Amino acid sequence: QVQLVESGGGLVQPGGSLRLSCAASGSIFNIYTMGWYRQAPEKQRELVADITRGGSTKYADSVKGRFTISRDNANNTIYLQMNSLKPEDTAVYYCKAVIRSSTYGPIERLYWGQGTQVTVSS
């Protein structure tokens, strides 16, 4: 009964900016680490950035200095601010979260969103 919904993807020009959002909803007791992954055609899915409940962050080397991940614990939402976008950033971006559900008790589970397309092209 937990769902992750991404939004904010689209088409932008190189050098442009975009902000992705991921909102978790359902029978949630607590949310731990959340993050963004991306996958380009015929490429492996890779970590872009993640953030712990306490606010510690981790970024892929390819996006450091350009992307910023943040979270709003009160609204069960994370964001990915993407600046100075490059064509190689083109991919489907997926939200991931480690969640303890009210439905299933104390067990932590991993959830994925449906993904949102980001295309960087002139």
C-alpha positions in Angstrom: 0.0 0.0 0.0 3.0 2.3 -0.5 3.4 4.2 -3.7 6.2 6.4 -5.1 5.2 8.9 -7.8 7.7 10.9 -9.8 7.0 14.1 -11.6 8.9 17.0 -13.3 10.5 15.2 -16.3 10.5 16.7 -19.7 12.5 18.1 -22.7 15.1 20.8 -22.0 18.0 22.3 -23.9 21.6 21.7 -23.0 22.6 24.0 -20.1 19.0 24.2 -18.9 17.5 23.2 -15.6 14.8 20.8 -14.4 13.5 19.8 -11.0 12.2 16.3 -10.3 9.9 15.4 -7.4 9.1 12.1 -5.8 6.2 11.8 -3.3 5.6 8.7 -1.2 2.1 7.9 -0.1 0.2 5.1 1.6 0.5 3.2 4.9 4.0 4.6 5.9 5.5 4.3 9.4 8.9 5.8 8.5 11.0 6.5 5.5 14.8 6.0 5.5 17.2 6.5 2.6 15.6 7.8 -0.6 17.4 8.4 -3.9 17.3 8.9 -7.6 18.6 6.4 -10.2 18.7 6.7 -13.9 18.8 4.3 -16.9 19.6 5.1 -20.5 18.7 2.7 -23.3 21.0 -0.4 -23.2 22.8 0.9 -20.1 22.7 -0.3 -16.6 20.7 1.6 -14.0 23.0 3.8 -12.0 22.7 5.8 -8.8 22.5 9.5 -9.4 22.1 10.7 -5.8 20.6 9.6 -2.5 19.9 11.1 0.9 19.4 9.7 4.3 16.7 10.6 6.8 19.2 12.8 8.6 20.2 14.6 5.4 23.5 13.0 4.5 23.9 13.0 0.7 25.8 11.0 -1.9 26.3 11.9 -5.6 27.6 10.2 -8.7 30.8 11.9 -9.9 29.2 12.8 -13.2 26.6 15.0 -11.5 28.5 16.6 -8.6 28.3 20.4 -8.7 25.3 20.3 -11.0 22.6 18.3 -9.2 21.2 18.8 -5.7 19.1 16.3 -3.8 16.9 17.4 -0.9 14.0 16.0 1.1 10.9 17.2 3.0 10.3 14.6 5.6 7.0 16.2 6.7 5.6 15.6 3.2 7.4 12.3 2.4 8.9 14.0 -0.7 12.4 14.2 -2.2 13.6 16.5 -5.0 16.4 16.6 -7.5 17.4 20.0 -8.8 19.3 19.5 -12.1 21.3 22.4 -13.5 23.7 22.7 -16.4 22.1 19.7 -18.0 24.0 17.8 -20.7 22.8 15.4 -23.4 24.4 12.5 -21.5 21.9 13.2 -18.7 19.2 11.9 -20.9 17.6 8.9 -19.3 14.6 7.6 -17.4 14.9 8.7 -13.8 13.6 6.5 -11.0 12.8 7.2 -7.4 13.8 4.6 -4.8 13.0 4.5 -1.1 13.6 2.3 1.9 10.4 2.3 3.9 8.9 0.7 7.0 5.3 0.3 6.2 2.5 0.4 8.8 0.9 -2.5 7.0 3.8 -4.9 7.3 5.2 -4.1 10.7 8.9 -3.5 11.5 10.4 -4.9 8.3 12.1 -2.3 6.0 11.3 -2.7 2.3 12.6 -1.2 -0.9 10.2 0.6 -3.2 10.6 2.0 -6.7 8.6 4.6 -8.7 7.5 4.2 -12.3 10.1 6.6 -13.7 10.0 9.9 -15.5 11.7 10.7 -18.8 14.4 13.4 -19.0 15.6 14.4 -22.4 18.3 17.0 -23.0 18.6 18.0 -26.6 19.0 21.1 -28.8 
